[in-house]
């Protein structure tokens, strides 16, 4: 039987693996020479990289399964105050991260101010903050059965909105239309060639189901311990969800950037299977696997992610000779000789390991950042 502290370890491992892959994916030496498995799908479709962010959301839900204990005996006002404060801090951290270093390079090569009117409002941490705010309140007010029904309604309702108010293309989807109406083009991401934010307001709604699913799994693992039967049920449910997503994909394509409902079902199914495998390998089988490397990243995932982003942003901002960034210069001098693809991966792994060392230092010093 798996003890309470062991369940924490398994979920730390899952968070650590997710954080590790998130940093590797975000910091290639050369995005044009990156293995396809480490790239997001261009639009419809799915790659292993497309599992990283929803898994992070799933892990947020796992943590809520344990945080709920602290809410016992407290009024809604007291609990909401804590939830709102945490959400606000995470949102602000994400907003400042995209604004940093508060300056930008002009076309003529000079430095100029970065006006707030051009800042990206949403992003990875902002989505986590908004999803945490809503789902935490739902978890406080609703029983598990109500959460399951609500999740189904959210996914079906989102599908209806996508169908009625747009199509499933980059230029015509309802997520883009809503964000343009609410925030305007100047506050959106432009990485796909047009102002469009893959962490849009509307598409945050189905992402909340990933968080709720993570919470429900956390409750399931805590209730009566874990054994082979429970792991088998997790694997079977994961397989069923994958099959449902496969069929749904014919009507509503699996798409990360607009976070379609079929994509949610697909990623939840995969996460259930992955966590079941981690628990089996680390805690149930006789010859247990040591996942300490990933545990370290899983104990401070948010802080380590922020470290990686600030390294990336700073290296990309600092200019060297011939208009090259510090990021490019380090890659070309230190890693490009390995080869375009392996060199790009080696660069990403190096930055990831620097972040891991930060996590290791914090773990040794017993420093755990809980925003």
C-alpha positions, 0 to 999 in steps of 0.5 A: 500500500502506498503511503501519503508521503510516497504519493507526494513523491510520485506527483513531484516526479510528474511535476519535475518531468513536466518542468524539465521538458518545458524548459528543453522545449522553450530553449533550443539553440536554433528553433529551425534545427529542432527535432520534430518531437520537440516542436508543437504541432503547427496547428491541428495535430499533436506532438509529445511537446503538446503534452507539456503545458496541459500536464503542468495544468494537471499538476496544479490540480494534483496540488489542489487535492492536498491544499484542500485540507487547509480549507477545512473549517474556514469560511468561503471569504477566508478561502477565496482571499487566499485563492485570489491572492495566489492567483494575482501573484502568479498572474503579475509574475507572468505579466512582468516576465513578458514585459522584462526588461522593460525596453526593446530594440528599435529598427535602427538598433537603438534602445527604446522604452517598452510601452505598456500599451504593447505588452502581452497580457496573457501567457503561460503563468497568466493561464495558470493563475486564471485557471487556478482561481476558477477551479479552486473556487469550484473545488471548494464549493462542489463535490467530485460528481458535480465537478465531473458534470461541470467539466463535461458541460465546459467541454461541450459548451466550448465546442459549441462556442467554437462552432457557432462563432467561428471555425477551426482555422488560425484566422477565423477561430472564436478564441482570436475574435474574442481576444481581439474584441477584449484586449486588442491586437497590440496585447496579443502574441504574434509568433504565428504571424498574426496577432493571436494568443495561444493562451487566450481568454476563451481557451482558458476555459477548457484548460480548467478541465485539465486542472479539475482532472488533476484534482480528481486524480489526487483525491482518488490516490489519497482515498484508501491508498494505491494498489494494482487495482487502482493503477489498472483503473487509471490505465483503463480510464486513460485508454478510454479517454484516448479512444474518445479523443480519437473519435472526437478528433474527426469532428473537433480537431485536436489542437493545442493553440485553441485548446480544443475539447478533444485535446483536453480529453486526449491529454488527460488520458495520457497524463493518467497513463503516465502517472500510473506508470510513475507510481508503479515504477517508483513505489510498487514494483520490487526493483524501484526506480529512483526518480530523485533527479526529477523530484528536485525540479518538481519541488520548486516547479514555478520558480525553476520555470521562471529562472529558465524564462529570465535566462532566455529573455536576458540572453535574447535581449543582450546584443553582441557584435554584428547584431547577434544576440548573446543567446545566438553567440553562445550557441554558435560558439559553444554548441553549433559544432556538434551539428545543427540538431544535436547542437540545438538540443545540447544547448537546451539541455545545458540551460535546463541543467543550469536550472536543475542546479538552481533547484538542487541548491534550493532543495539542499537548503530546504527552500521551497517557494509556495506562491 
